[in-house]
Amino acid sequence: MGSIRPLWPALLLAFCGVAGAQAPARTPQPSLPPAEITARNAAAGYTIATVATLGMLRDECEPLLGAGPDGAPAIALGWWDRNRDDIETAYVWTDRYLETVRGADAAEHQKLSRGVAGYTAAVVQRNAQQLFRAELPTTQSCSTALALFAAPRLNVDKLGDSPGAARFAEYRRTLERIRGERAHPQVPRVQVGPERNLHHGLTASLLAGQEATRRGDAEGVKKAYGRMAGRGDAKAAYQLGVMHMNGDVLDKDDRQAYRWLHRAWLLREAEAVNALGVLHRDGRAGRPNAKLALALFQLAAVQATDPQSKARANRNLITLAGKLPLAERRAVACMTVREIADAIEQPMPLADRHSARLSDPRENRRLAELLPQISGGKPVACG
């Protein structure tokens, strides 16, 4: 345990450093003064962010440590069980607060909901940086990080017991006050449970990939993002594809670009759909295929949720559609999702085809049925 001692105070401070960000101006109960609202949001914010950090460690470390008693799932579930009452109190309070704000001001509710999510993500990132120093997690670093949660000192009811940490005992006292209220025993509108909440993605690996990119370390980039993509992270697969596509840190290699973008497509990353369209439009995936590119731009424009992603796809769509005759645009509208999936699989090596087929209940529907705006709302005659 001596090797992890220096991490303990720094980790707690990282958790608590932005706790005040959750403290909004309005109160859910007129009888509560603003200082009490701030205290409750700080205590709940610490607890929820700790759950998220432990979820990140579980996702990062489970493949490295296995599922035994010293593995990430066992340690994460043990911490959850020891802190169950405080965890549920934190979620009930946050839910109750946000619902009260929603009743008074829907715009403020939306702003605060985003603030809670942003606060949690910021704390997880700080803690990932503190625990792994922008390096890929290893068996040793995972064991060291999880030892903090196996010990009782990060239990909410023990926070004030360590030397120099007396001020953090306020968190447990605040959560006890909430539990003592008649309004407490309500069920939050979000599901609360270890299998749902003890997951938070691969933040530490992402930081390692970003640091490798900053250094221009191609091997580090491939190792970090490749590990993430192998665990089902669509954005990591997309990142590798784009870096090969543009020659950014990685060698410019259209075959590797296509491989990773195809993986991201299978993982349902909308940005990859647009990038695949660019490769087919420009003849970088075999012969230029304007019709397939147009179909992909249309799908990307509809699927994208980020405004910049949607704008890029729409620009590509409008520019290319203006160059194609009506008959070809109608042929695109008559393509099915299955036909598009099969077409983009053709540039892949034979060994990689059909290895992870797109599963979509709409796969036999035509593009015009899914995206009526491409036909102006008019029926398209398909043979």
Secondary structure by P-SEA (a helix, b strand, c coil): cccccccaaaaaaaaccccccccccccccccccaaaaaaaaaaaaaaaaaaaaaaaaaaacccccccccccaaaaaaaaaaaaaaaaaaaaaaaaaaaaaaaaccaaaaaaaaaaaaaaaaaaaaaaaaaacccccccaaaaaaaaccccccccccccccccccccccaaaaaaaaaaaaccccccccccccccccccccccaaaaaaaaaaaaaccaaaaaaaaaaaaaaccaaaaaaaaaaaaacccccccaaaaaaaaaaaaaaccaaaaaaaaaaaaacccccccaaaaaaaaaaaaaacccaaaaaaaaaaaaaaaaaccaaaaaaaaaccaaaaaaaaacccccccccccccccccccccccccccccccccccccc
